[in-house]
Amino acid sequence: MENPTPESVCEECLKKTKIHYREDGRFFMPRLLSINHLQLGNSKILHNPLVLIVEWLYRQYKHLRDAWKRFIAWLFPRPTKVWCHHADSALVGQIHYADRDNLNTPIHNLRVEFWGRTRWLQWRKLADGYSDDEGKFSLQFELREARNWKIYKTQFEVYQTTHVYFESEKPKVALECCYVEQVPVSNLTGMRYNLRTIHLHLWEYRRDTPVPRTEIKNVDNDSPQYYAQGRLDALFEQITPLEVTKAKHLLQIEQAPETISLAQIQSDYPENLTVCIERKLPGYTRSDEWFGRRMMNGMNRGTFLPDKENHNMFWVKYFGVCNYEHNDEYALPTVEIKFALKENGLPTPTEIHITGQTNAFDKNPWQKKVFTPANGEEWLYAKRIARVNGAFSTEVDEHFTGTHLNTEQYAIAAYRNFRRSPLACLLFPHLKEVALVNHSADTLLIHGYIPSATALTENGLHQRCYELLGMQDWKNWKPMKPLSEAHTCAKAEKMFWDLTIDYVEKFFAENLEEIKHHWIEVYRFSQDLVNHAVPVFLSSIDWGKLSPEEKQLANDRIEYYTYQYSFDTSAKRETVNGELKVVSPITTSRTFEESPPEDMQNLKHVCAYAIMMATYMHTWINEHQYDDLGEVLYSSGGLRYGNKERGILAPESDLSISPDLTRSTQMLWFTNFLSRTEYGFITKNEEGDVNPLFSKMLLDRKEEFAKLGVDVNAIESRTNI
């Protein structure tokens, strides 16, 4: 029998380890109480049959309650007809944000309605309209109709745009009542009734962080948005067996640690790509060939910066602890990898430079070690350090900051401003739920797992995310440039970007006049983005106080991040309260007629950028976490210093530098959790909110993407868990 080739083994393992979602509907299957009850320890999983029955009964009660509401709505519908023959009175007022920092900030284009209810419980619409640019409204109605003897009560209602959906390929905007005020019929006596200023809590910014985040008072029942039921069902189905596995491990570690090992923990979780390949081709996943393949086309999708002296050589850099608060248990040195391109277009590592602390004894942050393949076993150790640091940087810098936090700043600005503009139909399907996902990540990842399993403390993580967000801007952003035909990651990224640009152009062509008409929403969208953006990376540091080493590190980071994030340093940016804001303004004109021609191109580009970050860019890392972070000894969130002088420059057999057993099961639980949501895709369009045109355009290029190793049916429609 012929020996299998690496290509055939990789292809076989990719197919074998591909994640599939299945819902079997077993009644007594353990069930997670809520996504908000996930914990690093034992999440709130329901096991007891009696509790499961009670929980099932509660769900049936909610279904019946919702069905009753639908029945009442059907029995007493709200007709579109306005009961007004001769308007002779008006209901007036203005709507502002309720946040104490925005009490004088008006809310534009909110749907407002005035209703009467008859003694037979039928509804009559007396007037409808919208708040204007300054939040003011004036609902003209017929006083005689409002005071008709049949009407026993009247009420004023405000509606917020919550989401969109498509019917017969036409977008529909869903409105949800967010404010009701009873207006006594007896008070309607003159030509005008003034409701004065109404303050509403709608998509407010948090005040406890300099990063643009959404205020969520209570994620269960007082949130600007909630998870779709389909997402919850998919998540519960996937996470429950993983939760049971993690709970079993934690119990063994606590009560009988001698009965569990790292190998057992690894084997209890689903087999990932590297475990599968290593079982069939021992040693291959630790080879230079595989290292180059994954650095180019794996989860880390490294950015290959051309060498200044030899343009046939490239550098991939993962910056370590830098000046961020960190602990004394985990190592996180800066790693710089020098690559050469082989004839097949794939990179091969030639040098690995490690700068910083690598053991618990020598704490000099500027010590530097250089490794080459000639270093033998130490070369293997250096590659492992590079994989681990690459995984950390990818997760924190590119995944959480570059897609999650970056997308949320566009989401909150969009939901605060797009109501009548067609841009709501373009953006909302791709910006939904990211604020909820990030809210959960605050507790699970930033406060919980990452500070306990990596070098940075929670404060250090917050500072790093804050600074790295200062490199995320839509202006002149472009996808990664392919180095060769083998650079399939970059080729697929460019293909999706070109497709997204084309889709946005088609959408604008169809909706151009309405977009122009409601330009005030674009203007305020831009204002919110700019005013709440973080400052440009390192723009406020005092260079005079830095040591030569610190200056060199800062310059190296600016150079590399500028290239990595396609950051245009020459773009015109605004200074707000003494800070040079990273997000470039889209327009500074309140009306389209006053705006220069480039503003429309700015708007198209920012829409394409937001969609790109929320869909493809997030999908790539999320989908490949399971491949590259599903084996503890291959790569993990962090390596411990251990108690030996060699520190992290040690073989995989030295378990003192690997994550401990608790962190190992938590890591594998997280890796599977983050990759196994399996809900919310562009082509599947589970909730009917994705534009069918976008789905069709993607499916039309299915074979082209497949040749690059990308399954278009797996590209998320919005930022997933």
For each residue, the residues with C-beta under 8 A, 3 or more apart:
1:
2:
3:
4: 8 9 12 280 281
5: 8 9
6: 9 10 281 284 289 290
7: 10 11
8: 4 5 11 12
9: 4 5 6 12 13 277 280 281 284
10: 6 7 13 14 273 277
11: 7 8 14 15
12: 4 8 9 15 16 276 280
13: 9 10 16 17 273 276 277 280
14: 10 11 17 18 273
15: 11 12 18
16: 12 13 271 276
17: 13 14 270 271 272 273 276 626 627
18: 14 15
19: 626 675 676 678
20: 678
21: 234 237 238 676 678 679
22: 237
23: 233 234 237
24: 29 237
25:
26: 29
27: 52 56
28: 49 52
29: 24 26 240
30: 45 46 47 52 240 243 244
31: 45 46 52 55 236 240
32: 35 37 38 43 44 45 46 235 236 239 240 243
33: 37 44 45 46 55
34: 37 44 220
35: 32 38 227 232 235 440
36: 219 220 440
37: 32 33 34 43 44
38: 32 35 43 239 440 444 673
39: 42 43 44 444 448
40: 444 448 449 452 666
41: 250
42: 39 45 247 250
43: 32 37 38 39 243 247
44: 32 33 34 37 39
45: 30 31 32 33 42 240 243 244 247
46: 30 31 32 33 51 52 55
47: 30 51 52
48: 51 52
49: 28 52 53
50: 53 54
51: 46 47 48 54 55
52: 27 28 30 31 46 47 48 49 55 56
53: 49 50 56 57
54: 50 51 57 58
55: 31 33 46 51 52 58 59
56: 27 52 53 59 60
57: 53 54 60 61
58: 54 55 61 62
59: 55 56 62 63
60: 56 57 63 64
61: 57 58 64 65
62: 58 59 65 66
63: 59 60 66 67
64: 60 61 67 68
65: 61 62 68 69
66: 62 63 69 70
67: 63 64 70 71
68: 64 65 71 72
69: 65 66 72 73
70: 66 67 73 74
71: 67 68 74 75
72: 68 69 75 76
73: 69 70 76 77 78
74: 70 71 77
75: 71 72
76: 72 73 121 122 123
77: 73 74 123
78: 73 115 123 125
79: 123 124 125
80: 125
81: 125
82: 125 126 127 128
83: 116 124 125 126 142 145
84: 87 126 127 140 141 142 145
85: 142 145
86: 142
87: 84 90 127 140 141 142
88: 142 143 144 191
89: 140 141 142 143 146 188 190 191 192 193
90: 87 138 139 140 141 191 192 193
91: 114 127 137 138 139 141 156 183 192 193 195
92: 136 137 138 139 192 193 194 195
93: 136 137 194 195 196 197 198
94: 106 131 134 135 136 137 196 197 198
95: 106 107 110 112 131 135 137 158 197 198 199 200
96: 102 103 104 105 106 107 135 197 198 199 200
97: 102 103 105 107 199 200 201 202 204
98: 102 103 199 200 201 204
99: 102 103 201 204 205 207 215
100: 103
101: 207
102: 96 97 98 99 105 204
103: 96 97 98 99 100 199
104: 96
105: 96 97 102
106: 94 95 96 131 133 134 135 136
107: 95 96 97 110 131 135 200 202
108: 131 132 133 134 135 417 419 520 521 524
109: 130 131 419 420 518 520 521
110: 95 107 130 131 135 137 158 159 160 419
111: 128 129 130 158 159 160 161 175 419
112: 95 128 129 130 131 137 139 156 157 158 159
113: 125 127 128 129 139 156 157 159
114: 91 125 126 127 128 139 141 146 154 155 156 157 183
115: 78 123 124 125 126 154 155 156 157
116: 83 123 124 126 145 146 148 151 153 154
117: 121 122 123 124 151 152 153 154 155
118: 121 122 123 124 150 151 152
119: 150 151 152
120: 150
121: 76 117 118
122: 76 117 118
123: 76 77 78 79 115 116 117 118
124: 79 83 115 116 117 118 145 151
125: 78 79 80 81 82 83 113 114 115 128
126: 82 83 84 114 115 116 139 141 142 145 146 154
127: 82 84 87 91 113 114 139 140 141
128: 82 111 112 113 114 125 139
129: 111 112 113 137 138 139 140
130: 109 110 111 112 137 419 420
131: 94 95 106 107 108 109 110 112 135 136 137
132: 108 135 136 137
133: 106 108 520 590
134: 94 106 108
135: 94 95 96 106 107 108 110 131 132
136: 92 93 94 106 131 132
137: 91 92 93 94 95 110 112 129 130 131 132
138: 90 91 92 129
139: 90 91 92 112 113 114 126 127 128 129 156
140: 84 87 89 90 127 129
141: 84 87 89 90 91 114 126 127 145 146
142: 83 84 85 86 87 88 89 126 145 146
143: 88 89 146 147 188
144: 88 147 148
145: 83 84 85 116 124 126 141 142 148 151
146: 89 114 116 126 141 142 143 151 154 185 188
147: 143 144 151 185 188
148: 116 144 145 151
149:
150: 118 119 120
151: 116 117 118 119 124 145 146 147 148 154 185
152: 117 118 119 185
153: 116 117 182 185
154: 114 115 116 117 126 146 151 182 183 184 185 188
155: 114 115 117 180 181 182 183
156: 91 112 113 114 115 139 180 181 183 195
157: 112 113 114 115 177 179 180 181
158: 95 110 111 112 177 178 179 180 198 200
159: 110 111 112 113 175 176 177 178
160: 110 111 175 176 178 202 419
161: 111 173 174 175 415 418 419 424 428
162: 174 175 176 225
163: 174 428 429 432 689
164: 171 172 173 174 424 425 428 429 689
165: 171 172 174 687 688 689
166: 169 170 171 172 688 689 690 691 692
167: 170 172 688
168:
169: 166 692 693
170: 166 167
171: 164 165 166 422 425 691
172: 164 165 166 167
173: 161 164 424 425
174: 161 162 163 164 165
175: 111 159 160 161 162
176: 159 160 162
177: 157 158 159 180
178: 158 159 160 200 202
179: 157 158 198 200
180: 155 156 157 158 177
181: 155 156 157 195 198
182: 153 154 155
183: 91 114 154 155 156 187 188 193 195
184: 154 187 188
185: 146 147 151 152 153 154 188
186: 189
187: 183 184 193
188: 89 143 146 147 154 183 184 185 193
189: 186
190: 89 193
191: 88 89 90
192: 89 90 91 92
193: 89 90 91 92 183 187 188 190
194: 92 93
195: 91 92 93 156 181 183 198
196: 93 94
197: 93 94 95 96
198: 93 94 95 96 158 179 181 195
199: 95 96 97 98 103
200: 95 96 97 98 107 158 178 179
201: 97 98 99 204 215
202: 97 107 160 178 224 416
203: 214 224 412 415 416
204: 97 98 99 102 201 214 215
205: 99 212 213 214 215 412 532
206: 209 213 214 215
207: 99 101 215
208:
209: 206 213 462
210: 466 534
211: 405 462 465 466 469 534
212: 205 408 409 412 413 532 533 534
213: 205 206 209 405 408 412 435 438
214: 203 204 205 206 224 408 411 412 435 438 439
215: 99 201 204 205 206 207 224
216: 219 222 223 224 435 436 439
217: 222 223
218: 221 222 223
219: 36 216 223 436 439 440
220: 34 36 223
221: 218
222: 216 217 218
223: 216 217 218 219 220 226 436
224: 202 203 214 215 216 415 435
225: 162 415 432 433 435 436
226: 223 436
227: 35 231 232 433 436
228: 231 232 433 679 680 686 687
229: 232 233
230: 233 234 679 680 686 687
231: 227 228 234 235 433 677 679 680
232: 35 227 228 229 235 236
233: 23 229 230 236 237 679
234: 21 23 230 231 237 238 677 678 679
235: 32 35 231 232 238 239 677 679 721
236: 31 32 232 233 239 240
237: 21 22 23 24 233 234 240
238: 21 234 235 241 242 672 673 676 677 678
239: 32 38 235 236 242 243 673 676
240: 29 30 31 32 45 236 237 243 244
241: 238 244 245
242: 238 239 245 246 269 669 672 673 676
243: 30 32 43 45 239 240 246 247 669
244: 30 45 240 241 247 248
245: 241 242 248 249 268 269 665 669
246: 242 243 249 250 665 666 669
247: 42 43 45 243 244 250 251
248: 244 245 251 252 268
249: 245 246 252 253 260 265 268 661 665
250: 41 42 246 247 253 254 662 665
251: 247 248 254 255
252: 248 249 255 256 257 259 260
253: 249 250 257 260 661 662 665
254: 250 251 257
255: 251 252
256: 252 259 260
257: 252 253 254 260 661
258:
259: 252 256
260: 249 252 253 256 257 264 265 661
261: 264 265 661
262: 265 266 632 633 655 658 661 664
263: 266 267
264: 260 261 267 268
265: 249 260 261 262 268 269 632 661 664 665 668
266: 262 263 269 275 631 632 633 664 668
267: 263 264
268: 245 248 249 264 265
269: 242 245 265 266 272 630 668 669 672
270: 17 630 672
271: 16 17 275 276
272: 17 269 275 276 626 627 630 631 671
273: 10 13 14 17 276 277 626 627 628 630
274: 277 278 285 627 628 630 631 634
275: 266 271 272 278 279 630 631
276: 12 13 16 17 271 272 273 279 280
277: 9 10 13 273 274 280 281 284 285 290
278: 274 275 281 282 283 284 285 631 634
279: 275 276 282
280: 4 9 12 13 276 277
281: 4 6 9 277 278 284 285
282: 278 279
283: 278 286 287
284: 6 9 277 278 281 287 289 290
285: 274 277 278 281 290 634
286: 283 290 291 380 383 384 634
287: 283 284 290 291
288: 291 292 348 349 373 383
289: 6 284 292 293 346 348
290: 6 277 284 285 286 287 293 294
291: 286 287 288 294 295 349 383 386 387
292: 288 289 295 296 339 342 346 347 348 349
293: 289 290 296 297 298 346
294: 290 291 297 298 299 300 387 628
295: 291 292 298 300 302 316 337 339 347 349 386 390
296: 292 293 301 302 304 346 347 483 486 487 489
297: 293 294 301 486 487 488 489 709
298: 293 294 295 301 489 624 627 628
299: 294 391 394 620 621 624 625 627 628 629
300: 294 295 387 390 391 393 394 628
301: 296 297 298 394 398 480 489 490 620 621
302: 295 296 316 337 390
303: 316 480 560 563 564
304: 296 314 315 316 339 347 483
305: 314 315 316 317 559 560 563 564
306: 311 313 314 315
307: 310 311 312 313 314 315 338
308:
309: 313
310: 307 313
311: 306 307
312: 307 340 341
313: 306 307 309 310 338 339 340 350
314: 304 305 306 307 338 339 340 341 347 483
315: 304 305 306 307 336 337 338 339 560
316: 295 302 303 304 305 336 337 339 390
317: 305 334 335 336 337 556 560
318: 334 335 336 386 389 390 392 393
319: 322 334 393 553 556 557 560
320: 332 333 334 335 355 356 389 455
321: 324 326 332 333 356 365 455 456 460
322: 319 334 464 553 557
323: 550
324: 321 456 460 461 463 464
325: 456 457 459 460 463
326: 321 330 332 455 456 457 460
327: 330 451 455 456 457
328: 360 641
329: 455 640 641
330: 326 327 453 454 455 638 639 640 641
331: 356 357 358 359 385 455 638 639 640 641 647 648
332: 320 321 326 356 389 392 454 455 456 638
333: 320 321 354 355 356 357 358 385 389
334: 317 318 319 320 322 354 355 356 389 553
335: 317 318 320 352 353 354 385 386 389 390
336: 315 316 317 318 352 353 355
337: 295 302 315 316 317 349 351 352 353 386
338: 307 313 314 315 349 350 351 352 353
339: 292 295 304 313 314 315 316 347 348 349 350
340: 312 313 314 347 348 350
341: 312 314 345 346 347 348 483 484
342: 292 345 346 347 348
343:
344: 486
345: 341 342 483 484 485 486 487
346: 289 292 293 296 341 342 484 486
347: 292 295 296 304 314 339 340 341 342 483
348: 288 289 292 339 340 341 342
349: 288 291 292 295 337 338 339 352 373 383 386
350: 313 338 339 340 372 373
351: 337 338 370 371 372
352: 335 336 337 338 349 370 371 372 379 382 383 385 386
353: 335 336 337 338 368 369 370 371
354: 333 334 335 358 368 369 370 371 382 385
355: 320 333 334 336 366 367 368 369
356: 320 321 331 332 333 334 365 366 367
357: 331 333 362 363 364 365 367 641 647
358: 331 333 354 362 367 369 385 641 647 648 649
359: 331 362 641 642 644 645 646 647 648 649
360: 328 641 642 643 647
361: 645 647
362: 357 358 359 367
363: 357
364: 357 367
365: 321 356 357
366: 355 356 549
367: 355 356 357 358 362 364
368: 353 354 355
369: 353 354 355 358 382 649
370: 351 352 353 354
371: 351 352 353 354 375 378 379 382
372: 350 351 352 375 379
373: 288 349 350 379
374: 379
375: 371 372 378 379 382
376: 379 380
377: 380 381 651
378: 371 375 381 382 649
379: 352 371 372 373 374 375 376 382 383
380: 286 376 377 383 384 651
381: 377 378 384 385 648 649 650 651
382: 352 354 369 371 375 378 379 385 386 649
383: 286 288 291 349 352 379 380 386 387
384: 286 380 381 387 388 634 635 639 652
385: 331 333 335 352 354 358 381 382 388 389 639 648 649
386: 291 295 318 335 337 349 352 382 383 389 390
387: 291 294 300 383 384 390 391 628 634 635
388: 384 385 391 392 635 636 637 638 639
389: 318 320 332 333 334 335 385 386 392 393
390: 295 300 302 316 318 335 386 387 393 394 635
391: 299 300 387 388 394 395 628 629 635 636 637
392: 318 332 388 389 395 396 454 455 637 638
393: 300 318 319 389 390 396 397 398
394: 299 300 301 390 391 397 398 399 621
395: 391 392 398 399 400 450 621 625 637
396: 392 393 399 400 401 450 456 461 464 465 468
397: 393 394 400 401 402 464 468
398: 301 393 394 395 401 402 403 621
399: 394 395 396 402 403 404 618 621 622
400: 395 396 397 403 404 405 441 445 446 465
401: 396 397 398 404 405 406 464 465 468 469 472
402: 397 398 399 405 406 468 472 565 613 617
403: 398 399 400 406 407 613 614 617 618 621 719
404: 399 400 401 407 408 434 437 438 441 618 719
405: 211 213 400 401 402 408 409 438 465 469
406: 401 402 403 409 410 469 472 613
407: 403 404 410 411 431 434 610 613 614 618 719
408: 212 213 214 404 405 411 412 434 435 438
409: 212 405 406 412 413 469 529 532 533 583
410: 406 407 413 414 427 431 529 606 610 613 614
411: 214 407 408 414 415 431 432 434 435
412: 203 205 212 213 214 408 409 415 416 435 528 532
413: 212 409 410 416 417 525 528 529 532
414: 410 411 417 418 423 424 427 428 431 525 610
415: 161 203 224 225 411 412 418 428 431
416: 202 203 412 413 524 525 528
417: 108 413 414 521 524 525 528
418: 161 414 415 421 423 424 427 428 521 525
419: 108 109 110 111 130 160 161 424 521
420: 109 130 424 514 518 521
421: 418 424 514 515 518 521 522
422: 171 425 426 507 511 514 515
423: 414 418 426 427 515 521 522 525 607
424: 161 164 173 414 418 419 420 421 427 428
425: 164 171 173 422 428 429 511 691
426: 422 423 504 507 511 607 611 691
427: 410 414 418 423 424 430 431 607 610 611
428: 161 163 164 414 415 418 424 425 431 432 689
429: 163 164 425 432 689 690 691 717 718
430: 427 610 611 614 615 717 718
431: 407 410 411 414 415 427 428 434 610 614 718
432: 163 225 411 428 429 689 718
433: 225 227 228 231 436 437 680 718 719
434: 404 407 408 411 431 437 438 614 718 719
435: 213 214 216 224 225 408 411 412 438 439
436: 216 219 223 225 226 227 433 439 440
437: 404 433 434 440 441 719 720 721
438: 213 214 404 405 408 434 435 441 442
439: 214 216 219 435 436 442 443
440: 35 36 38 219 436 437 443 444 721
441: 400 404 437 438 444 445 446
442: 438 439 445 446 447
443: 439 440 446 447 448
444: 38 39 40 440 441 447 448 449 670
445: 400 441 442 448 449 450 670
446: 400 441 442 443 450 451 458 461 462 465
447: 442 443 444 451 458
448: 39 40 443 444 445 451 452
449: 40 444 445 452 453 637 666 667 670
450: 395 396 445 446 453 454 456 461 637
451: 327 446 447 448 454 456 457 458 460 461
452: 40 448 449 663 666
453: 330 449 450 636 637 638 659 663 666 667
454: 330 332 392 450 451 637 638
455: 320 321 326 327 329 330 331 332 392 460 638
456: 321 324 325 326 327 332 396 450 451 460 461 464
457: 325 326 327 451 460 461
458: 446 447 451 461 462
459: 325 462 463
460: 321 324 325 326 451 455 456 457 463 464
461: 324 396 446 450 451 456 457 458 464 465
462: 209 211 446 458 459 465 466
463: 324 325 459 460 466 467
464: 322 324 396 397 401 456 460 461 467 468
465: 211 396 400 401 405 446 461 462 468 469
466: 210 211 462 463 469 470 534
467: 463 464 470 534 537 538
468: 396 397 401 402 464 465 471 472 537 561
469: 211 401 405 406 409 465 466 472 534 582
470: 466 467 534 535 536 537 538 539 582
471: 468 536 537 561 562 564 565 567 582
472: 401 402 406 468 469 565 567 582 583
473: 477 565 567 568 571 582 583 584
474: 477 583 584 605 606 609 610
475: 568 571 584 602 605
476: 566 568 571 605
477: 473 474 565 566 568 605 609
478: 497 566
479: 490 493 494 496 497 566 612
480: 301 303 489 490 493 494
481: 490 494
482: 485 487 490 491 494
483: 296 304 314 341 345 347 487 490
484: 341 345 346 487
485: 345 482 491
486: 296 297 344 345 346
487: 296 297 345 482 483 484 490 491
488: 297 491 492 708 709 710
489: 296 297 298 301 480 492 493 620
490: 301 479 480 481 482 483 487 493 494
491: 482 485 487 488 494 495 708
492: 488 489 495 496 705 708 709 710
493: 479 480 489 490 496 497 616 617 620
494: 479 480 481 482 490 491 497 498
495: 491 492 498 499 701 704 705 708
496: 479 492 493 499 500 612 615 616 705 715
497: 478 479 493 494 500 501 608 612 616
498: 494 495 501 502
499: 495 496 502 503 697 698 701
500: 496 497 503 504 608 611 612 615 616
501: 497 498 504 505 604 608
502: 498 499 505 506 697
503: 499 500 506 507 608 691 693 694 697
504: 426 500 501 507 508 604 607 608 611
505: 501 502 508 509 604
506: 502 503 509 510 693
507: 422 426 503 504 510 511 691 693
508: 504 505 511 512 515 600 604
509: 505 506 512
510: 506 507
511: 422 425 426 507 508 514 515
512: 508 509 515 516
513: 516 517
514: 420 421 422 511 517 518
515: 421 422 423 508 511 512 518 519 522 603
516: 512 513 519 592
517: 513 514 592
518: 109 420 421 514 515 521 522
519: 515 516 522 523 587 589 590 591 592 595
520: 108 109 133 523 524 590 591
521: 108 109 417 418 419 420 421 423 518 524 525
522: 421 423 515 518 519 525 526 586 587 603
523: 519 520 526 527 587 588 589 590
524: 108 416 417 520 521 527 528
525: 413 414 416 417 418 423 521 522 528 529 586
526: 522 523 529 530 585 586 587 588
527: 523 524 530 531
528: 412 413 416 417 524 525 531 532
529: 409 410 413 525 526 532 533 583 585 586
530: 526 527 533 574 576 581 583 584 585
531: 527 528 576 581
532: 205 212 409 412 413 528 529
533: 212 409 529 530 581 582 583
534: 210 211 212 466 467 469 470 579 581 582
535: 470 539 540 579 580 581 582
536: 470 471 539 573 580 581 582
537: 467 468 470 471 557 558 561 567 582
538: 467 470 541 554 557 558
539: 470 535 536 579 580
540: 535 579 580
541: 538 546 554
542: 545 546
543: 546 551 554
544:
545: 542
546: 541 542 543 550 551 554
547: 550 551
548: 551 552
549: 366 552 553
550: 323 546 547 553 554
551: 543 546 547 548 554 555
552: 548 549 555 556
553: 319 322 334 549 550 556 557
554: 538 541 543 546 550 551 557 558
555: 551 552 558 559
556: 317 319 552 553 559 560
557: 319 322 537 538 553 554 560 561
558: 537 538 554 555 561 562
559: 305 555 556 562 563
560: 303 305 315 317 319 556 557 563 564
561: 468 471 537 557 558 564 565 567
562: 471 558 559 565 567 569
563: 303 305 559 560 566
564: 303 305 471 560 561
565: 402 471 472 473 477 561 562
566: 476 477 478 479 563
567: 471 472 473 537 561 562
568: 473 475 476 477 571 584
569: 562
570:
571: 473 475 476 568 584
572: 584 585
573: 536 580 581 582 583 584 585
574: 530 580 581 585
575: 578 579 580 581
576: 530 531 579 581
577:
578: 575
579: 534 535 539 540 575 576
580: 535 536 539 540 573 574 575
581: 530 531 533 534 535 536 573 574 575 576
582: 469 470 471 472 473 533 534 535 536 537 573
583: 409 472 473 474 529 530 533 573
584: 473 474 475 530 568 571 572 573 602
585: 526 529 530 572 573 574 588
586: 522 525 526 529 599 602 603 606
587: 519 522 523 526 595 599 602 603
588: 523 526 585 595
589: 519 523 592 594 595 596 599
590: 133 519 520 523 594
591: 519 520 594 595
592: 516 517 519 589 595 600
593:
594: 589 590 591
595: 519 587 588 589 591 592 599 600
596: 589 599
597: 600 601
598: 601 602
599: 586 587 589 595 596 602 603
600: 508 592 595 597 603 604
601: 597 598 604 605
602: 475 584 586 587 598 599 605 606
603: 515 522 586 587 599 600 606 607
604: 501 504 505 508 600 601 607 608
605: 474 475 476 477 601 602 608 609
606: 410 474 586 602 603 609 610
607: 423 426 427 504 603 604 610 611
608: 497 500 501 503 504 604 605 611 612
609: 474 477 605 606 612 613
610: 407 410 414 427 430 431 474 606 607 613 614
611: 426 427 430 500 504 607 608 614 615
612: 479 496 497 500 608 609 615 616 617
613: 402 403 406 407 410 609 610 617 618
614: 403 407 410 430 431 434 610 611 617 618 716 718 719
615: 430 496 500 611 612 618 619 682 715 716 717 718
616: 493 496 497 500 612 619 620 715
617: 402 403 493 612 613 614 620 621
618: 399 403 404 407 613 614 615 621 622 716 719 720
619: 615 616 622 623 714 715 716 720
620: 299 301 489 493 616 617 623 624
621: 299 301 394 395 398 399 403 617 618 624 625
622: 399 618 619 625 674 675 716 720
623: 619 620 626 627 675 714
624: 298 299 620 621 627 628
625: 299 395 621 622 628 629 630 671 674 675
626: 17 19 272 273 623 629 630 671 672 675 676
627: 17 272 273 274 298 299 623 624 630
628: 273 274 294 298 299 300 387 391 624 625 634 635
629: 299 391 625 626 635 636 637 667 671
630: 269 270 272 273 274 275 625 626 627 668 671 672
631: 266 272 274 275 278 634 635
632: 262 265 266 636 658 659 664 667 668
633: 262 266 636 652 658
634: 274 278 285 286 384 387 628 631
635: 384 387 388 390 391 628 629 631
636: 388 391 453 629 632 633 639 658 659 663 664 667
637: 388 391 392 395 449 450 453 454 629 659 663 667
638: 330 331 332 388 392 453 454 455 659
639: 330 331 384 385 388 636 648 657 658
640: 329 330 331 648 656 657 658 659 660
641: 328 329 330 331 357 358 359 360 647 648 657
642: 359 360 647 648 650 654 656 657
643: 360 656
644: 359 647 650 654 656
645: 359 361
646: 359 649 650
647: 331 357 358 359 360 361 641 642 644 650 657
648: 331 358 359 381 385 639 640 641 642 657
649: 358 359 369 378 381 382 385 646
650: 381 642 644 646 647 654 657
651: 377 380 381 654
652: 384 633 658
653:
654: 642 644 650 651 657 658
655: 262 658
656: 640 642 643 644
657: 639 640 641 642 647 648 650 654
658: 262 632 633 636 639 640 652 654 655 664
659: 453 632 636 637 638 640 663 664 667
660: 640 663 664
661: 249 253 257 260 261 262 265 664 665
662: 250 253 665 666
663: 452 453 636 637 659 660 666 667
664: 262 265 266 632 636 658 659 660 661 667 668
665: 245 246 249 250 253 265 661 662 668 669
666: 40 246 449 452 453 662 663 669 670
667: 449 453 629 632 636 637 659 663 664 670 671
668: 265 266 269 630 632 664 665 671 672
669: 242 243 245 246 269 665 666 672 673
670: 444 445 449 666 667 673 674
671: 272 625 626 629 630 667 668 674 675
672: 238 242 269 270 626 630 668 669 675 676
673: 38 238 239 242 669 670 676 721
674: 622 625 670 671 677 721
675: 19 622 623 625 626 671 672
676: 19 21 238 239 242 626 672 673
677: 231 234 235 238 674 680 720 721
678: 19 20 21 234 238
679: 21 228 230 231 233 234 235 686 720
680: 228 230 231 433 677 686 687 716 717 718 720
681: 684 685 686 713 714 715 716 717
682: 615 685 690 694 695 698 712 715 716 717
683: 695 698 699 712 713 715
684: 681 713
685: 681 682 688 689 690 692 695 717
686: 228 230 679 680 681
687: 165 228 230 680
688: 165 166 167 685
689: 163 164 165 166 428 429 432 685 717
690: 166 429 682 685 694 695 717
691: 166 171 425 426 429 503 507 694 695
692: 166 169 685 695 696
693: 169 503 506 507 696 697
694: 503 682 690 691 697 698
695: 682 683 685 690 691 692 698 699
696: 692 693 699 700
697: 499 502 503 693 694 700 701
698: 499 682 683 694 695 701 702 705 712 715
699: 683 695 696 702 712
700: 696 697
701: 495 499 697 698 704 705 712
702: 698 699 705 706 712
703: 706 707
704: 495 701 707 708
705: 492 495 496 698 701 702 708 710 711 712
706: 702 703 709 710 711 712
707: 703 704
708: 488 491 492 495 704 705
709: 297 488 492 706
710: 488 492 705 706 714 715
711: 705 706 714 715
712: 682 683 698 699 701 702 705 706 715
713: 681 683 684
714: 619 623 681 710 711
715: 496 615 616 619 681 682 683 698 710 711 712
716: 614 615 618 619 622 680 681 682 719 720
717: 429 430 615 680 681 682 685 689 690
718: 429 430 431 432 433 434 614 615 680
719: 403 404 407 433 434 437 614 618 716
720: 437 618 619 622 677 679 680 716
721: 235 437 440 673 674 677
